[in-house]
């Protein structure tokens, strides 16, 4: 019997023998399927245009066509529909060609009669799986589309417009901006608006791994190339082949790996660790940094040739303080997300005073910091409205729209790190994740600011 948890399956039977077609349709209807009938190839194609069918049962010999050839036409126009061919005489070459054309299976009438219902059930399962996959792909495509980027400020619109223009090309893109401005969101949107959207999107944070591990992760290695390399390993460049590789915090990449990356960008090939034969790939690279790579390259702290190769097309993402009008929309978006995650019935309102505090705050951690603040506020809120009392202590004393007189960037950064460490209960790994920096970078800043 068909799965009653799914909508009723719609099946089309194409056969010019009226009695056999009617018998087969009756059997299928008794199993709970919705069945349409057609006596010719032309009528079958017309029925397919008029409705959505999961499975087609089609005779090979039709008055106006050949079922084996008809399979190709059906699959071309309706790729999610599964086709089962029926013939009065078994013919191996026809069967082979039918499968090549996309048929689900090929049956001989009479001899294989008992196989029809189980086969229809399996074909239906495959068709529904394809439909679910396509539905999920549409959802994913929307989630990572440019339309999903929230905000209408001029600075954001300019960045989105540049990203839209470069997305259909294969050009390397460099995303610049402070930590937490949404660089990975832009990278995902660029990938999903590109011709390679069906291919992998692979991301790696260059500051999160040591040199040796990062080299192995990016380029892979051969078995025996170092202690512990017991088998060959594909690198992320291979995993992202024909797709997009997102290199976050590219400014943290060690100099010798910068040289290896430059070679990949220029020649589309690289050497795995321990290998002597180059591996070729076709990968679009989107890199991101919160540092001034031009200044660092001029100071000899980043390879100048790599900088110019990466910055073929640069997009600067504005900090949140430069797009304050977008804060209410972003805040409501995050409140919706956390309402769902926390299994609350309805999202709370945001009071005018609450929104005013959000818009006046300097947001050194940008969108990532805003998200964390709203998650905390929602945890503390038992009522129907978010009020300023649910915000961290910094918000209770801050009244300006900037960093305030005499408040240096270092002081603001130190305060942000202390606040996040307090929020994570001293968990430095989690703090580094929330701050959007590598663990090694966090430890360096802890020493620099004397935070213990």
N, C-alpha and C positions, 0 to 999 in steps of 0.2 A: 504493500500500500504506500502511496506517496506520503511524504512528511507533511502532516497537517499544521505544523508550526510555521511553514512557509506559505506564501500565497499560492493558489492553485496553479499548477503548471499548464502552460498553453502549448499544445502539440499540433503540428500540421502533418497530415498524411497526403502524399502526392502519388497517385496511382490511377492509371486509366481503366483498370478492371474494377468496375463499380461494386460488384459483389464482394471481392476481396478487400477493397478499400473500406466498405461499410462494415464488414466483419471486424477488421482491425480497429476501426474507430470505435465500434461498440465495446470491444474488449478493453480498450484504453479508458473509455468513459466509465465502465464498471469499476475501474481502479481509482476513479476519482479525478481523472484528468479532464481538462477542457480541450476538446478536439475540433479542428476545422479540417475540411477536405478539399482537395483539388484534383482535377482529372488530367491536367496538362502542366507542362513546365511553365508556360506563360501565366496560367492562372495561379500556380503556386507562388511565383515571384510577386504577382499582384497582391496575393493574400499576405505575404511577408512584409510588403510595404505598408499594408493597412493595419497590421497588428504586431505585437511583440511575442515571438515564439521562442521557447527555450530549446525545443527539439523538433527536428523534421525527420519523418520517415518517408523515404523517396524510392520509387521504383527506378530501376536502371533504364528499362525500355519505355519511353514515353512517346506519344504521337508526334510531338514537336521538338524533341530533344533527347539527349542522352544524360541519364542521371549522374554519371561519373563526371561529365563536364559541368553539369548544373551545380555540383558541390562547390566548385571553385567560385562560381558566380554568387552563390549564397554566402559563402564565407567572406568574400570580398565586401559585400554590402552589410552583412550581419555577423561580424566576427565572434560574437558571444553565443551564437546559435550552434548547437551540435546537430550533425546530419548523420543518419544511419541509412545506408543504401540497402535495398532489397532487390533480389533478382531470382528469376525462376530457374536459371542455370548458373551453377558455380563457374566462375572464370577467374583464374588466379591473376592474370595480367590486369584485368579490370579492377580487381580487389586492391592490388598494389597501387595502381594509379589513383583509385578513389582515396586511399589513405594519404597519398602524396598531396592530393588536392585539398585535404583537410577533413575528410570524413572521419567520424568517430569510430565506425565499424562497418563491416560489409557482411550481409547475411544472405543465405540461400532460403528462399521461401519453402515452407513445408519441413525440410530437414532441420532447420534451426528455429522452428516455431516456438519451442519452449524457452528459447534464449531471449525472445523479444522483450518481455516485461523486465527481467533483470537488467538487460542492456539499456532500455529506456531509463530505468532508475539511475544507472551509473552516468549516462549521458546528461540527465537532468542535474545530477549532483555537480558535474563538471561545469555545466552552463551557469548554474547559480553561483558557483565559486568564482567564475570569471566576472559575473556581474557584481559580486561583493567586492572583488579586487578593484574593479573600475570605480566603484562608488568610493572606496577608501582612497584611491589615487586622486579622485576629484577633491575629497576632503583635505588630503595632504596638500594638494596643489593650492587650494584656497588658503590653508593655514600659512603657507610660506609665500603667498603671492604679495605683490606690492600693495594690493588693496588691504592687506592685513596689517600694514604698518600704520599705526595710529598717530594722527596729528595733521594739522592744516597750516602750521606756521610757514612763513616764507622760506626760512632756512631749511626746514625739513623737505618742503616741496622741491627745492632746488636739488637737494641730494637725491631724492626719489627720481626726479626727471633724468638726472645724469645716469643713475643706475639702470633705468628703463632703456636708455639709449645704448648702453654698452652691453646689456644682457644678451641680445641676439648674436653678438660677435664672439670670437674666441680670444679677445684681447685680455691680457693680464690686468687685474684690477688691484689697486692699493687703497684700502679703506683707512682713513686716519680719523683720529678723534680721541677724546678722553675715555678712560675706562668706564664701561657701563652705558655707552651711548647707543648700543644695538648693532655693533658691527657684524656679528654672526647672523643676526636677523636679515641684514642687507645682503650678506653673502648668500644665504639661503634663497632669498627672493631673486637675486641675479641668476642663480643656478636654475630655479624653477621657471624662469622666463626665457631660458636659453634653449637652443635646439637639442641640448643634451639632458633635458629634464628627466628623461626616463633612465638615465645612467646614474651611477653613485655620486652622492655628495659626501665627502669624507673631511672631517675636521680634526685638527690637532693643535694643541696649545704648545708653542715652542718653548715657553718658560717653565713648563711643568715637568720636563724630563731632562736628565743629564745628557751630556754630549753623546756618549756611546749609545745610550738607549734611544735617544732621538734619531741618531743616524740609522740604527737598525729598524726603528719604527717607520721612518720615511722611505728608506731604500731597500729594506729587507737584508737577509744574509744567507750565506751558504752554510750547510751543516759543517761543523768543525772549525768555523772561522774564528771562534773564540770559545772560552770555557762556558759550557752550558748550552752552546748552539748544537743541539743534538739532531736537528732536522732543518731542512730548508725553510725559510720564512719569507712570505710575500711582504713587501713594504706597502705603505699607504699610497705611494704613487701608482703601484700596480693595482691596488684595490680601487683606486679612483680612475682607472684607465677609461678613457672616453667620457669621463664625467668631470667633476670639479673637486679640487683639493683646496681646502681653506686653511691657511697657515696663520693662526692667531698669534699675536705678540711676536711678529717676525723679527723685531729689533732685538729680541733676546737670543737669537740663534747664534751659536759659536762661529767665529770667523772661518774655520776650515769647512764647516758645513755650508756656510754661505757660498763658498767657491763651488761646492758640489751642486747646490741648488741652481746657481747661475748656469752651470753646464746643462742641466736638465732643461731650463728655460730656453737656452740657445740651440740645443741639439736634439731635444726630446729623447735623450738617452742618458743612462747612468750606470754605474757599477755597484752591484750589491756588495755588502761587506764580505770579503773573502772570495769574490768572484773576479774572473779575468775577462769575461765576455759581457759586453754592454747589453742592457735591457732597454728596449724601446717602448715608449708610452705616448699616448695622446691625452694630455691632461690640461684642463684650464685651471690656472692658479689664481686664487683670490687671497691676497695677504692683508693683514690688518696690524696696526700699531697705534699705541698711544704716545709714542715718542716722535721727536722731530728728526726723522731719518736723514733729511737733507743736511741739517746742521751736524749730525753725527758723522755722516759720510765725509763732509768737508773737514771734520776734525780727526778723521782717520779711525773712528770708532765703529764704522759700518762700511762695508765694501761699496765704493762709489758706483762701480759698474753694475752691481746688483741693484742698488737703489734706482738707477735710471732704467734698468730692465723691468723692475717691479712697478715703477710709477708711470707706465705707459698711459694709464688712465687712473687718475687719482680722484677719489670722492671723499670730501671731508664731512663727517657727521657732526652736527652742532651739539654742544652740551645742553643739558636740560634747562639751565638758567637762561639760555638764549632763545628758548621756545616755551616760555612760561604759560602762554595761552593754551598749550597742548596738555598741561598738567591735569586739568579736570577730566578730560576724556581718558587719559591714561589711568588716572586714579580709579575711575568707574570701571574701566576694563579689568584692572587687577582685582578690584573688589568682587566683580562677577566671577573671576577665576577662583578666588579663595572661598567665596560663598559655596561654590560647587564642591571644591575639595574638602571643605569642612562640614559638608552635608547640612548646611543651613537651608531653611525653606526659601527665604527671599533675601536679597542683598540689602544691607542697611543703607539708609540715605547718608549723604555727606553734607554736614551742616556748612553754612556759609563761612563760619569762623574756621572750621577744619580746612576747607579749601583755601581760605586766605593764608593760613599758616603754610600750607603746602606750596602755594605760589610764591611766597616771600622767602622761602628757604633757599640757600645757595646750591644745594644738591651736588656736592663734590663727587658723589658716587653715581650721579646721573640716574638713568632709568632703573638700573639694578638696585640702587639705594631706595628709590621710590617704591619699588616692588616689595622690598624687605620691610620698609616702614609700614606699608599697608597690610602686609600679612600679620605683623605684630599688632596693629591697631584692631584688626578683625578678631584676633584671638582674645583681646582684652574686652571687646565690645559684647555685652550681653543684651543690649537693647536694639532699637530700630534705627539709631542714628550714630554715625561716627562723629565724635566731638574732639576738640584739641586735647582733652585730658588723656586720650588714648595714644598720643604721640610721645616719642622719647623726650627726655628732659631738655635736649638742645632746642627743641621747638618751643618749649615754654618760655625760654629767655630770648630767643632770636626774634628780632622785629624788623630787621633790614631786608633788602633784596639782594645783597651781595655778601662778601666775606666780612664786611664791617671794617671800620678804621683800625689800622694797625694789625689786622689779622692776616698773617702771611700765609702763602700756599702751604708751607711746611707745617704750620700750626694747624691749619684746617685738615691737612692730610693725617697728621698725628691724631687729632680728635676723632676723625673718621675710623681710623684703625682701632683706637681704644674702644669706640662705641661698638664696632662689629665684634671685637674680641669679647666684650661684655655680653653681647647678644648670643654668642656661641658658647659661652661658659669657658672661654679660654682655649677652645678647640682651634688650633692654628690652621689645620688643613681645611676645615670648614670656613674659617675666616678668609683664607686666601681665595677660596671658591667664590664666596659672596662678594669679595672686593674685585674679583676678576683679574687677579695677578697670580703669578707662580709662587709656590711655597718658598722657594729660595729668595725670590724678590721680597716676600713678606718678612723673612728672617733678617734680610739686609736692612729693611726699613725699621724693624724693631730695634736693631743695634743702633741705627742712625738716630732714632728719637729716644733712645734709652727706655724703651717699653719692655718690661719683664713680667 
